[in-house]
Amino acid sequence: MDIKKIFLVFVLAFLASSAFINKSNAQVYKGGLIDKTVAAIGNEFIMLSQIEEEVQISMAQGVSATNESELRCQILENLLIQKLLLTQAKLDSLNVRSSYVEGLLDERIDRVISTLGGQKQAEEYFKMPIFRLRENWRERLSEQDLTEQEKHQVMSSVSQLTPSEIRKYYRRVDKDSLPIIPTQYRYSQILLYPQKENAVMATKERLLEFRQKVLNGEKFSTIAALYSEDNASALRGGELRMASKNVYWPAFSDAAIVLKPGQISQIVETPDGFHLIQMIEKNGDMFNARHILLKPKFTAEDRSKAFARLDSIKNEINKGEFTFEMAARKFSQDPKTYLNGGQVVDEETGGLFFEKDRLNPTDFNAIKSLKIGEISQPIETTSNDMYERGQVVYKIIKLEEIIDSHRANVDDDFSIIQNIANVNQQNNALKDFISQKQKITYIRIDDMYKGCDFEYKGWLK
């Protein structure tokens, strides 16, 4: 699927899920049926076109179409729930979080323009000016924000379960419904960086040579195609295509946005490496530029020196001169782990245990055959830090603990069971809320959906 087809699915999903309907444009369906209101809930309405858009999106995303009638019923019920929450949000006098909505709106507009190649192309695609698109999407995102706030308010109204209540929940729950916990690993590391100075200097010197060649008349695009290490843009002569400055590293955007068309930047450093940038076109905060990316190259000598140092540290640990924790505090150059004796923490979850899929593949290969307490041979790998993406590092790893794959249980996985129990309680609160509000809210559904087997029976009155 090409990028514009992917984008089309994304846009339709947004339009349908946020109930975007241009009511001035009636659609005609099979049999001459014109777009119409198929459900009213409080002061809110659901159009036939909304349901049909959702059906198309579901099919585009691979949902089986063996029973389209059932699919339409499910979609209608989801929209009814959204409208019920929106109606209650208005009754509760919830306020739209304007700054939050504007942030989402800016991000969405930026993505639209970047994907379609510019503001003009986006306006042609949607057949309306950007300011009108912003108005339409602002209204839908505002409704979406109120709906999410109301849902959160309902689900958070229940108190968190106590430890004893969680254990009671575990005793009565169907154990087969609990998740399988994959094998998890806890490990520590001692990390060394390569000596960067020489490699960085060589990279900068090469970029300066490229810059001078362009100034002397060679085409930037030709050099980018031959030498840039950004493979995707190199195929286009280094061209990045029109995009918002927000999609790039700040240092890259700041250097690019001040350039005039045709002008070439000085060397720019980002976590991806070192760049030369040539401006092609600017439009407000959007720009299209070419770049040449080079990354510092480290030699076999760099690797040998680091491996020798790590071997020496490992031998001292094995002789009992240091514990691994002491050696990490003394020798490791990783600022995020050396104070913890080398203990690695998952930055996303805050936990100490990693599933295989959350480990750097090179790191996993180093520890998969270790016994608990053993230390790996020195390895060359890349940094796990998002701000050092692709940075070459050298390390030894100590396997601290393994938890074998198992069905989640309250003793070994209390926090997981706790989360499942609390989410279950919140979902029950939402179900009770919907059932109660169905009884006191005006709801009318078109006869064409009278045969639907809804989860909540109170829709049909």
Buried (B, 14 or more C-beta within 10 A) or exposed (E): EEEEEEBBBBBBBBBBBBBBBEEEEEBEEEEEEEBBEBBBBBEBBBBBBBBBBBBEBBEBEEEEEEEEEEBBBBBBBEBBBBBBBBBBBBEEEBEBBEEBBEEBBBEBBBBBBBBBBBBEBBBEBBEBEBEEBBEBBBBBBBBBBBBBBBBEBBBEEBEEBEEEBBBEBBEEBEEEEBEEBBBBBBBBBBBBBBBBEBBBEBBBEBBEEBBEBBEEEEEBBEBBBEBBBBEEBBEBBBBBBBBBBBBBBEEBBEBBBEBEEEEBBEBBBBBBBBBBBBBBEBEEBBBBBBBBBBBBBBEEEBBEBBBEBBEEBBEBBEEEEBEBBBBBBEBBEBEBBBEBBBBBBBEEEEEBBBBEEBBBEEBBEBBBEBEEEEBBEBBBBBBBBEEEEEBBBBBBBBBBEBBEEEEBBBEEBBEBBBEBBBEEBBEEBBEEBBEEBBEEBEBEBBEBBEEBEBEBEBBBE
